[in-house]
Structure formats: C-alpha cells, structure tokens
Amino acid sequence: MIEENLNKIKNDIPEGVTLVAVSKTKPNHLIEEAYAAGQRHFGENRVQELEEKHAVLPKDICWHMIGHLQSKKVKKIAPFVHLIHGVDSFKLLQEINKQALKNNRTIDCLLQFHIAQEATKFGFSIEEVQEILKSSEFLTLNNVRILGVMGMATFTECNEQVHSEFGVLKDYFDELKANYSDVLPDFTEVSMGMSGDFKIAIEEGSTMVRVGSSIFGSRG
Ligand SMILES: *Cc1c(COP(=O)(O)O)cnc(C)c1O
C-alpha cells in the first residue's frame, strides 16, 4: 500500500524535486515499509518523536525537522538532523549554529516564511530576513548553511489563493537568491507543498514537497 502511494506521488513530481515523507505520529513499521520501497527522506515535527525514531530506524535515513523548533530543544537533534525546515528567528539560527559547532558539523537550514492568511502559521517576513542577511552577526554563523526557504499555504479549497501564496514564497526565494548570493551561496531549495497542495506547489517552483497523509494515510 505504502509503496503504491509513494510510486503514485513520485509519478506526479518531476525528477529534481525531493519527496520528504512526513511520518509524524506514524509507527515505525510503516516507516520501515516506506524505507523498503526506497524512501530515504522522512519528516517529523516533534523533537522527542524524531529522537526516538532516529535511535531505532536505519542510520542512512535523512531526517527532516519540519515543525516549529524551540531553541532549547535544538541540542537533541543537532548530532543527526539532515535539514531543519522551520527556522523562524535569528535566535533559533544562532542556537542551531552553536549546537552544530559543538557537534563539529554544519547544519543545513531553511528560512520559514509566513505566507498564509492564518495567524497561527509561523515564519519570517521578507523584511526580517533582509535585516538578518545584512547584519554582521549573520556572518559569524559558520556552522549553519542556509539552503533555501520553506512555507505553508492557507488551508483552503481556493486553488487561486494557494497558487498566489506559493507564488509569493517563490518570489521571496528569487529575490534573496538574486540580491544576497554573497551570503547565501548554497541557496537552491524551495520547500513547499503537502498532500493537499503539492501539485500546485510544483507548478509554482517547489523543489521539495513534504507529504504525509497521501503516503501513510490520514492521522485521524
Ligand atoms: C504534517 C505536515 C506536513 C504533511 O501534511 P500532509 O497533509 O499529511 O501531507 C507537511 N509539512 C508540515 C510542516 C507538516 O507539519
């Protein structure tokens, strides 16, 4: 079943787009089933669950932290996390840098933007990110690598609105890539699109989709 779901989604996404299988709340045997089908990128949104799954599942899994991350919890995932999608404050970025340094590694990050109309979704404004990128403090963060941007569209039936919000995120990406290439030399990723809207996200330029329920079933 899971293999079928994965194949169906892979048919719908172009070659260069990374599929992150969002396994939050799902038991390990379902992750193992996806792993057996060749899936290696998995996404979790809670630190404790991510730690527990990392401890027992195959070591070549690339674990993506896709949820809101509190600074005080960064140290728990710093040794192994593959990519942190939800960087939404400079303080958090500084803490990730500090923990990466302690672990003698570089941690890849995405800057999360607030693009939805819902007040509950986390993220920067473009002005906040520009401020950070212009600051001298940013230049001291040698153990984080900003790979791109992440965002979530409003949960709505209105496809036009979803198109427009993902379009805004892609515009932010393009504008940062064009104007800050000296401080963002590795800027290539646009993480947008979930089960309900990943086709629209791809049309708007997504390079990374985070798909849960269409692979593993609804979370009830
Ligand atoms: C849960 C979650 C997803 C996946 O959602 P589905 O609708 O199940 O595909 C993607 N991104 C984030 C940030 C999530 O929290």
The ligand as an SDF file (V2000), in Angstrom:
LIG
                    3D

 15 15  0  0  0  0  0  0  0  0999 V2000
    2.1290   17.4860    8.7940 C   0  0  0  0  0  0  0  0  0  0  0  0
    2.9310   18.3740    7.9150 C   0  0  0  0  0  0  0  0  0  0  0  0
    3.0640   18.1020    6.5440 C   0  0  0  0  0  0  0  0  0  0  0  0
    2.3710   16.9520    5.8350 C   0  0  0  0  0  0  0  0  0  0  0  0
    0.9770   17.1320    5.8080 O   0  0  0  0  0  0  0  0  0  0  0  0
    0.0170   16.1610    4.9690 P   0  0  0  0  0  0  0  0  0  0  0  0
   -1.1790   16.9890    4.7140 O   0  0  0  0  0  0  0  0  0  0  0  0
   -0.2410   14.9770    5.8240 O   0  0  0  0  0  0  0  0  0  0  0  0
    0.7310   15.7840    3.7170 O   0  0  0  0  0  0  0  0  0  0  0  0
    3.8740   18.9440    5.7930 C   0  0  0  0  0  0  0  0  0  0  0  0
    4.5210   19.9890    6.3500 N   0  0  0  0  0  0  0  0  0  0  0  0
    4.4100   20.2720    7.6580 C   0  0  0  0  0  0  0  0  0  0  0  0
    5.1590   21.4360    8.2040 C   0  0  0  0  0  0  0  0  0  0  0  0
    3.6150   19.4870    8.4820 C   0  0  0  0  0  0  0  0  0  0  0  0
    3.5160   19.7920    9.7900 O   0  0  0  0  0  0  0  0  0  0  0  0
  1  2  1  0
  2  3  1  0
  2 14  2  0
  3  4  1  0
  3 10  2  0
  4  5  1  0
  5  6  1  0
  6  7  2  0
  6  8  1  0
  6  9  1  0
 10 11  1  0
 11 12  2  0
 12 13  1  0
 12 14  1  0
 14 15  1  0
M  END
$$$$
